[in-house]
Amino acid sequence: MFKLKLPFPPSVNTYWRHVGNRVLVSKKGRQYQASVSSLLHRKDIKTHEGELIVDIRLIPPDRRRRDVDNSLKALLDAMQFGGAYYDDAQIVRLTVEKHQPEPDDPHAEVVVQHVPAPIGKAGFRTCLRCDVAFESTGPGNRICEDCSLLNSMLPSAMPIPRGRKYHNGDLMGERQEDRL
């Protein structure tokens, strides 16, 4: 298992370029691959074999509307190019979260781990609340025992930070008369 903080990936819209009848990775895409590859080599990450679980948290540079799936291709390909795994077909479980923008530090936090058990069976998971690894009792168990206990005692003690949704600078779900 390894955890990395990578640069924020380029969108798939800028990742590819058409040259004649060929489709190539753009200059921006090649630069991203080189920076991720360099970081993986500095961290001395060994190439993982077998089935993998990848958890990604995207922290964008601004509030512009972005689809999370547009960032995945560049990120996963760059990790493969850098030698984190042989092929992104090894990934059997992929989770992606988009968080509040950080203009000073846009990045992608990536956790790669081996699949401890067949999908749907008990095995190793990462808690959705505290990010600590724990032994899961099944596919529906995504919160560790400590967080479950805390939830039962004080449900509001540890709220999950959720971002507000904006569209064109306005908070979504808020009525016009509520803003006046």
Salt bridges, closest charged atoms under 4 A:
ASP44 OD1 - LYS46 NZ 3.11
ASP62 OD2 - ARG64 NE 3.20
ASP62 OD1 - ARG66 NH1 2.72
ASP77 OD2 - LYS73 NZ 3.42
GLU97 OE1 - ARG57 NE 3.48
GLU97 OE1 - HIS99 NE2 2.95
ASP105 OD2 - LYS5 NZ 2.65
ASP105 OD2 - HIS107 ND1 3.48
GLU109 OE2 - HIS107 NE2 3.06
ASP131 OD1 - ARG57 NH2 2.52
ASP170 OD1 - ARG179 NH1 3.36
GLU174 OE1 - ARG179 NE 3.76
GLU177 OE2 - ARG175 NE 3.06
ASP178 OD1 - ARG175 NH2 3.42
